């Protein structure tokens, strides 16, 4: 295999990887980004694919176009092994090296018994189209039972994706209501924890409960999932939630590639880092630093117990890494950390409106934004796409 070398090697073409490539190029570095797909996928706005509000292609931004806008090198390949201390990544089609290594290939998903019986809006991008097919089938039928939910990871509570499950279910409710058939469907939100969404704060939890009652969405909380079946979900007490279609977002865990690497991992299989996103290899005080970084869903996130991994935190980490690598090259001791930026920030869409959600150490809040909130999130999707392509200026911290 041919070995390709560059100043900075970035593994991953998601929010963290693309952001680090953009800002490292702004700093003047020669950069190679390796991704296993040839497009950047805007996960936060993929919730509209199943309801037909947005076509799949609008959520995909060709990495080639982003590359041309910012001038980094792009390789489409699937990484199978990382030898971090050698700054080396082995792919199916080549070997890649860099003086600095940035790992941003995301996380894996916890496996569940019967996982072939559900689809996930946070899984592979093409699953969103399969969700649309299943929903369209039920709409054509005219009635049915739909269950949507998410799971947790006790070994790393931060690695969950609950928001998209809420959003997709609210959007499906809105779609069925517009079609005049909502009363023919039973919608249920389920999760194994007692209070899903608790990390958003007490006020947000109360408002979510109001939403569920107002929209006639049933709740099934506090029971561990035993297995998924074609017609429902079986829980630890052998009770069953019947479902004609199940959408479920498994919690994140270590990426399968990390098992075949020399990376320091936590109990959940995620990469250990410090505040500056430097990989925490065991080395003594006289050892040379490895110049290895991990960002986004690939790493174990520190912080308060309500912390959650989100795209904007991944991008903060990416920008910090660009700054820190530049500082290292210049011989500066100045560094930027991500911990001071830990918060929860999202616009939770419902199809006919949204709610602004924010949480930090002072508490959490949820502010309803009827009608305008939906269009604000639509606007953010447009901004995300066009700012990545360099067609419009970046707004600081966005």
C-alpha positions in Angstrom: 0.0 0.0 0.0 1.1 3.5 -0.7 1.7 5.7 2.3 0.4 9.3 2.1 1.9 11.9 4.5 0.8 15.4 5.5 1.4 18.0 8.2 -2.0 17.2 9.8 -4.0 14.0 9.3 -7.7 14.1 10.2 -9.8 11.0 10.4 -13.5 11.6 10.0 -15.7 13.8 7.8 -18.4 14.8 10.3 -18.9 18.0 12.2 -15.6 17.6 14.2 -13.5 16.5 11.3 -14.7 19.0 8.7 -14.5 21.9 11.2 -10.9 21.0 12.2 -9.9 20.8 8.5 -11.4 24.2 7.7 -9.7 26.0 10.7 -6.3 24.2 10.3 -6.3 25.4 6.6 -7.1 28.9 7.8 -4.0 28.6 10.0 -2.0 27.7 6.9 -1.4 24.0 7.6 -1.3 21.3 4.9 -4.2 18.9 5.8 -5.4 15.6 4.7 -9.0 14.5 5.7 -9.9 10.8 5.4 -13.7 10.0 5.4 -15.5 6.8 4.8 -18.2 8.6 2.8 -18.0 11.4 0.2 -20.4 13.8 1.8 -20.9 15.7 5.0 -24.2 14.8 6.5 -26.2 17.5 8.5 -27.6 15.1 11.1 -29.6 17.8 13.0 -31.8 18.5 10.0 -32.2 14.9 8.9 -35.4 14.8 11.0 -37.3 16.2 8.0 -36.3 13.4 5.6 -38.8 10.8 7.0 -41.7 13.2 6.8 -40.8 14.2 3.2 -40.3 17.9 4.2 -36.7 17.8 3.0 -35.1 15.6 0.4 -32.1 13.5 1.3 -29.8 15.3 -1.1 -30.4 18.7 0.7 -29.0 17.2 3.9 -25.8 16.0 2.2 -23.0 18.4 1.3 -20.4 16.9 -1.1 -17.0 16.8 0.7 -15.4 17.5 -2.7 -17.1 20.9 -2.7 -16.0 21.7 0.8 -12.4 20.6 -0.1 -12.4 22.9 -3.1 -13.6 25.8 -1.0 -10.9 25.4 1.7 -8.0 23.7 0.1 -7.4 20.6 2.2 -6.6 17.2 0.7 -9.5 14.7 0.7 -9.3 10.9 0.7 -12.4 8.6 0.7 -11.4 5.4 2.5 -12.5 3.4 5.5 -10.0 3.3 8.3 -9.5 -0.1 9.8 -6.7 0.5 12.3 -5.0 3.4 14.1 -1.4 3.3 15.2 -1.5 6.6 17.1 2.0 6.7 18.5 3.3 6.5 14.9 0.6 9.0 13.7 -0.5 6.3 11.3 -3.9 5.2 10.1 -4.5 2.1 7.9 -7.4 2.1 5.6 -8.8 -0.4 3.1 -7.1 1.5 0.2 -4.0 3.1 1.8 -1.9 4.1 4.7 -2.0 7.7 6.0 0.4 9.6 8.2 0.7 13.1 9.6 3.0 15.0 11.9 -0.2 15.7 13.9 -3.1 13.3 14.1 -6.7 14.4 14.8 -9.2 11.5 15.4 -12.8 12.5 14.6 -14.4 9.3 13.3 -17.3 9.3 15.7 -18.5 6.5 18.0 -20.0 3.1 17.6 -23.5 2.1 18.8 -24.5 -0.2 21.7 -25.8 -3.4 20.3 -29.3 -4.6 21.2 -31.0 -7.9 20.8 -33.2 -7.8 17.8 -31.7 -4.5 16.5 -32.7 -5.5 13.0 -36.3 -4.7 14.0 -35.7 -0.9 14.4 -34.3 1.9 12.4 -32.4 4.9 13.7 -32.5 8.6 12.7 -29.0 8.8 14.1 -27.7 5.7 12.3 -26.3 5.5 8.8 -27.7 8.4 6.7 -29.5 6.1 4.4 -31.6 4.8 7.3 -33.5 8.1 7.2 -34.9 7.0 3.8 -35.9 3.6 5.1 -37.7 5.3 8.0 -39.6 7.4 5.4 -40.6 4.2 3.5 -42.0 2.6 6.7 -43.9 5.7 7.7 -45.3 6.1 4.2 -46.5 2.4 4.3 -48.4 3.1 7.5 -49.9 6.3 6.2 -51.1 4.5 3.1 -52.6 1.9 5.4 -54.3 4.7 7.3 -53.6 3.6 10.9 -51.0 2.0 13.1 -48.8 2.1 16.2 -45.5 4.0 16.1 -42.9 3.8 18.9 -39.9 6.0 19.1 -37.2 6.3 21.8 -33.5 6.3 22.7 -31.2 4.3 25.0 -28.4 5.2 27.5 -24.9 4.0 28.2 -24.3 3.6 32.0 -20.6 3.5 31.3 -20.7 6.9 29.6 -24.0 8.8 30.2 -22.9 11.7 27.9 -22.9 9.6 24.8 -26.7 9.7 24.1 -28.8 11.2 21.4 -32.3 12.0 22.8 -33.2 15.2 21.0 -33.6 13.8 17.5 -36.0 11.1 18.9 -38.2 13.8 20.4 -38.1 15.9 17.3 -38.9 13.1 14.8 -41.9 11.9 16.9 -43.2 15.5 17.1 -42.7 15.9 13.3 -44.5 12.7 12.6 -47.4 13.8 14.8 -47.6 17.1 12.9 -47.5 15.2 9.5 -50.3 12.9 10.6 -52.3 15.9 11.9 -51.9 17.7 8.5 -53.2 14.6 6.7 -56.2 14.4 9.0 -55.4 10.9 10.3 -53.6 11.6 13.6 -56.5 10.0 15.6 -55.9 6.7 13.8 -52.4 6.4 15.1 -51.0 5.5 18.5 -47.7 7.3 19.2 -45.5 6.3 22.1 -42.2 7.6 23.3 -40.1 5.1 25.2 -36.8 5.0 27.1 -35.2 2.8 29.7 -34.4 5.7 32.1 -37.0 7.1 34.5 -36.7 10.7 33.2 -35.5 10.8 29.6 -34.3 14.3 28.8 -33.5 15.1 32.5 -30.1 16.5 31.4 -32.0 19.4 29.8 -33.1 20.6 33.3 -36.2 20.5 35.5 -38.1 23.2 33.6 -37.6 21.4 30.3 -38.8 18.1 31.7 -42.0 19.7 32.9 -42.6 21.3 29.5 -41.9 18.0 27.7 -44.5 16.4 29.8 -47.0 19.1 28.8 -46.1 18.5 25.1 -46.7 14.8 25.5 -50.1 15.3 27.0 -51.1 18.1 24.5 -50.1 15.9 21.5 -51.6 12.7 23.0 -48.3 10.9 22.9 -48.0 8.0 25.3 -44.9 7.5 27.5 -43.2 4.3 28.5 -40.3 5.0 30.8 -38.1 3.3 33.4 -37.9 -0.2 32.1 -34.7 -1.7 30.6 -35.1 -3.0 27.1 -34.8 -6.8 26.8 -35.1 -7.1 23.0 -36.8 -5.7 19.9 -39.2 -7.7 17.9 -40.9 -7.1 14.5 -44.1 -6.0 16.2 -42.8 -4.3 19.4 -40.4 -4.0 22.2 -40.0 -6.4 25.1 -38.8 -5.0 28.4 -37.0 -6.5 31.4 -40.3 -7.6 33.1 -41.4 -9.3 29.9 -44.0 -6.6 29.3 -44.5 -5.6 25.6 -45.0 -2.3 23.9 -46.7 -3.1 20.6 -45.4 -1.3 17.6 -46.0 -1.5 13.8 -42.9 0.6 13.4 -40.1 1.3 15.9 -37.5 4.1 15.6 -34.7 3.8 18.3 -31.5 5.6 18.8 -28.9 3.4 20.7 -26.4 5.1 23.0 -22.9 5.6 21.7 -19.9 3.5 22.6 -16.4 3.1 21.4 -15.9 3.0 17.6 -15.0 -0.5 16.3 -11.7 0.8 14.9 -10.6 1.8 18.4 -10.5 -1.9 19.4 -7.8 -2.4 16.8 -5.6 0.5 18.0 -3.1 1.6 20.6 -5.4 4.4 21.9 -6.1 4.9 25.7 -9.8 4.1 26.2 -12.2 4.6 29.0 -14.7 1.9 30.2 -17.0 2.7 27.4 -14.3 2.3 24.7 -14.0 6.1 24.1 -10.6 7.9 23.8 -9.3 9.5 26.9 -8.4 13.2 26.4 -7.5 16.2 28.5 -9.1 19.7 28.3 -7.1 20.6 25.2 -8.3 17.4 23.4 -4.8 15.8 23.6 -5.0 12.1 23.7 -4.0 10.9 27.2 -1.3 8.3 26.4 0.7 7.0 29.4 4.1 8.5 29.1 6.6 9.8 31.7 7.6 13.5 32.2 10.6 13.2 29.9 8.8 11.5 27.0 8.1 13.4 23.9 4.4 14.5 23.5 2.7 12.5 20.8 0.7 15.4 19.2 -2.4 13.3 18.9 -5.9 14.7 19.4 -9.4 13.3 19.6 -12.6 15.4 19.2 -16.3 15.0 18.9 -18.0 11.6 19.6 -14.7 9.7 19.4 -13.6 10.9 22.8 -14.7 10.6 26.5 -16.2 13.9 27.4 -15.5 15.3 30.9 -17.7 17.8 32.7 -21.0 17.9 34.8 -23.2 14.9 35.0 -25.8 16.4 32.7 -23.2 16.9 29.8 -24.2 15.7 26.4 -22.3 15.4 23.1 -23.6 17.8 20.5 -22.4 19.1 17.2 -21.6 22.6 18.5 -19.3 21.1 21.2 -17.6 19.0 18.6 -16.9 22.1 16.5 -15.6 24.0 19.6 -13.2 21.1 20.1 -12.2 21.3 16.5 -11.5 25.0 16.5 -9.5 24.6 19.8 -7.4 21.8 18.3 -6.6 24.1 15.3 -5.5 26.8 17.7 -3.5 24.4 19.9 -1.6 22.9 17.0 -0.7 26.3 15.7 0.4 27.3 19.3 2.6 24.1 19.5 4.2 24.9 16.1 4.9 28.5 17.2 6.4 27.3 20.5 3.6 29.1 22.5 2.4 27.7 25.8 -1.1 29.1 25.2 -3.9 26.6 24.9 -7.7 26.5 24.5 -9.8 24.0 26.4 -13.4 22.7 25.7 -14.6 22.3 29.3 -15.6 25.9 29.8 -17.8 25.6 26.8 -19.8 22.6 28.0 -23.5 23.3 27.7 -26.7 21.9 26.0 -28.0 24.1 23.2 -30.6 23.1 20.6 -33.7 24.2 18.8 -36.1 21.2 19.3 -38.2 21.2 16.2 -41.8 19.9 16.0 -42.6 20.6 12.3 -45.0 23.5 13.1 -42.8 25.3 15.6 -39.9 24.6 18.0 -38.6 25.1 21.5 -35.3 26.7 22.4 -33.4 24.5 24.9 -30.4 25.6 26.9 -28.6 24.1 29.9 -25.5 25.1 31.8 -24.2 24.9 35.4 -26.8 27.5 36.4 -29.7 25.4 35.3 -31.8 24.7 32.2 -34.6 26.4 30.3 -37.0 25.6 27.4 -38.7 28.5 25.6 -41.5 27.6 23.2 -41.2 29.3 19.7 -44.4 28.6 17.8 -44.0 28.7 14.0 -40.9 30.9 13.9 -38.8 28.2 15.7 -39.3 25.8 12.8 -38.1 28.4 10.3 -35.2 29.3 12.5 -34.0 25.7 12.4 -34.5 25.6 8.7 -32.4 28.8 8.4 -29.7 27.2 10.5 -29.6 24.2 8.1 -29.1 26.6 5.2 -26.4 28.5 7.1 -24.6 25.2 8.0 -24.4 24.1 4.4 -23.4 27.4 2.9 -20.9 28.4 5.5 -19.2 25.0 5.2 -18.9 25.6 1.5 -17.5 29.1 2.1 -20.3 30.8 0.3 -21.3 33.0 3.3 -19.2 34.3 6.2 -19.0 32.2 9.4 -20.8 33.7 12.4 -18.5 33.5 15.5 -19.1 30.5 17.7 -21.6 29.0 15.2 
